[in-house]
Amino acid sequence: MPRVIKVAATQLEITRDPDKNLAKAEKILREAAAAGANVILLQELFENWYFCQEQKGEYFDWAKPLEESKPVQRLSKLAKELGVVLPVSFFERVNNAHFNSLAMIDADGTVLGVYRKSHIPDGPGYQEKFYFSPGDTGFKVWDTKFGRLGAAICWDQWFPEAARSMALMGAEVLFYPTAIGSEPEDPTYNSYPHWTRTMLGHAAANLVPVVASNRIGTETWGKSSITFYGGSFISGQHGDVLAQVGAKELKDGNLHPKPDSVEGFVVQAFDLDKCRTNRLGWGVFRDRRPELY
């Protein structure tokens, strides 16, 4: 019997009210599940505006242990109700350490484990090193009801080593929750095409589908402002864009050059056994020469 998975990439504009954001997240998750999705990705740190634009000690209070995280606890119940798998981004506190983390919630509501972001950026508007310690979990994959899934977080998506590590661990689909947009010190620079093509390369090189969810909207903290460009998408295992939020049309597997900045979601089905057969047929894992790298 074919192992068919239906994945969804979501896209939301976030407010300064965490309760409203959780309600918005639950609403779009319900809508995606009603559309047939059984693994649904929300964006990075969706509980609040992207606070890493500035450095303020009081924002550490927003971090919670896994057991006290509102997004994780609320969405665990929702995952069980809907029978869906949810990779959930959250701001985690562990004793005196703080992490940019993701809980993988299975379709019965069980938290299978936590991944902590490995690569922590530090630049104008993206001052994450002030808040987050480098992750101590290593890269992670989980056996869920609908397949063996890998997940990493935002800046991790720029590193081919992360994607390859998860693929070598048997990941059948890769998920990347994200918060990326304009550059506060150079508003003319547009990283969107580069951002997308980097992940399409991971899909093509590892022959696994990729799902990325980004936020939209303009968020201003003090003198810093970022307009998040969205573009959330689902890629096939050959690096072709199969579905994208805000794209009026997609041509020849290419990303849309300027997708609309809208809330919404897209759903795409994959036969994981067919993907595996195709991946093995290419021989890229058989022919690796790690002793030379």
Sequence and secondary structure as in RCSB ss.txt:
>XXXX:A:sequence
MPRVIKVAATQLEITRDPDKNLAKAEKILREAAAAGANVILLQELFENWYFCQEQKGEYFDWAKPLEESKPVQRL
SKLAKELGVVLPVSFFERVNNAHFNSLAMIDADGTVLGVYRKSHIPDGPGYQEKFYFSPGDTGFKVWDTKFGRLG
AAICWDQWFPEAARSMALMGAEVLFYPTAIGSEPEDPTYNSYPHWTRTMLGHAAANLVPVVASNRIGTETWGKSS
ITFYGGSFISGQHGDVLAQVGAKELKDGNLHPKPDSVEGFVVQAFDLDKCRTNRLGWGVFRDRRPELY
>XXXX:A:secstr
   EEEEEEEE B  S HHHHHHHHHHHHHHHHHTT SEEE  TTTTSS GGGS  GGGGGG B GGG HHHHHH
HHHHHHHT BEEEEEEEEETTEEEEEEEEE TTS EEEEEE S   EETTEEGGGT    SS S EEEETTEEEE
E  GGGGG HHHHHHHHHTT SEEEEE   B BTTBTT   HHHHHHHHHHHHHHHT  EEEE  EEEEEETTEE
EEEE   EEE TTS EEEETT S   TT   SS     EEEEEEEEHHHHHHHHHHHTTTTT  GGG 
